[in-house]
């Protein structure tokens, strides 16, 4: 989670919402990413999506079945859908997102009967630091 938090801090420096993600397989970092929708002019450039794409390219497969995703914020519906499609077995996230999250809030993607893959979910890891990054980022914009 430390690496994901570092990526989130860099996203904030770059003017992006401070979210970072890291994908690990067998103790090896396959990908790490920060939010970049504004920088890349791409609404799908969430940290999770960038990391999933990079990890899949790194191993040459579309399924990340032996991987863990560490992300600083509860994934949105788009990212949760990508996590399910990538068959990521374990998701670790920091801060909850009552407005945009879709794991424990909102759509609850993994709880839907149409969801074909449900990762193990571990919430609250690094929650205090991730939450502080987000609050400070948005306080500076209000």
N, C-alpha and C positions, 0 to 999 in steps of 0.2 A: 504494500500500500504506500510505502514511502516514495517509491518511484512514480506511482500514479499521482500522489500529492505534489511531487516536484513538477510533473507535467501540467497539473492544474494551475500551479503558481505561474508557470510560464505562459499559459493561456491568458491569465489575467493581465500579465505584462503586455501581451499582444492585443489586449482589448477584447478578448473573447471571454465568454462565460467560463469561469475556472473549473473545468472538469478534465480529469486525466484518466487514462486507462492503460493497463498493462496486461498482456497475455503471456502466460507461462506454461511451458510443457516440460515435465520432468525436471523441474528446477531451473530451466533455461528460459530466459526472456526471449520470446519470439517477436514481440512487437510492443511498442509503447507509443501513445499518442495523446495529444491534447485537442480540445475542441477547436475547430477551425472553420465554421460556416462563413463567417465574415471574410476571413483571409482568403479562403478558397472560392468564395461566391457560390457556395454549395450548401443548401439547407440540410443535406444528409451527412455533412461532415462533422458528426458528433464524434467524440473521442472513441467511443466503443466501435463505431462503424469503421473508422480509420484503422483502429487496431485489429479488428476482425479481418479486414481486407489484407492488411500487411502480414498477419500471421498465416492466413490461408495461402498467400503467395509464397511465404517463406518455406512452407512445408509442401507446397504443390498439391494441396487438397482443399476441397470446399467444406469438409467437416473437420472440426477441431475437437475431436472426441477425447483426446487425452490432455486437454488444456484447462486452465483456470483463467477466468477473467476477473481482474481487480479494477474497480472503477470507483471514483470518489463520490458519485451521486447515483441515486436509484435510477436505473435506466427508464427511458420513455418507451412508449409502445413500439416505435420503429426499432429501437435498439433491442428491446426484449424479443421482438419478432426475429431479428437477425441472430440473436443468441440462440434461440430455439432452432432456427434453420441450420446454424453452424454446429448444432449438437454439442455445445459447450457443457460439460458436465457439472462445473462448479462456478458459481457467481458470488463474488465478494464485493459488497459495496459499502460506502461510508455513510453519507447523509441521506435521510429519506427525502422524498420530493412529493409532498402532498398535492401540489398543483399539476405537475407534469409527469410524475413517476407512474409506472405501469406494472410494477412488480407487487408491491404491497398496497398501492394506491391506484386510483383510476381504473383503467381497463383490466388490471390484474391478469395480464396476458398468460402467464404460466398456469393459472387456475382455470382457464377456459377449456371446455371439452374438445375444442378443435385444435388445441395446441398439442402437437405430436411429440414434443420433447420438453421436459421440465427439469431444469438444472437444480441441483441443491443450491439453496440461497443462504448466504451468511451476511446479515445486515449489521450495520453499526460499527464496522471496523474503520477506525480513523474518523469517526463521525464528528467529533468535536472540531478537529482541524479543518475537515472538509466544509463543515457548516460555517465556521468562522471565515474561511476564504470566500464563500458565496455571499455571506452577509456583508462583509467589507466591500466586495466588488459592487454589489447592488446599492449599498449606502452611498458609495462614491458617484453613483449615476442619478441619484434622486435629488 
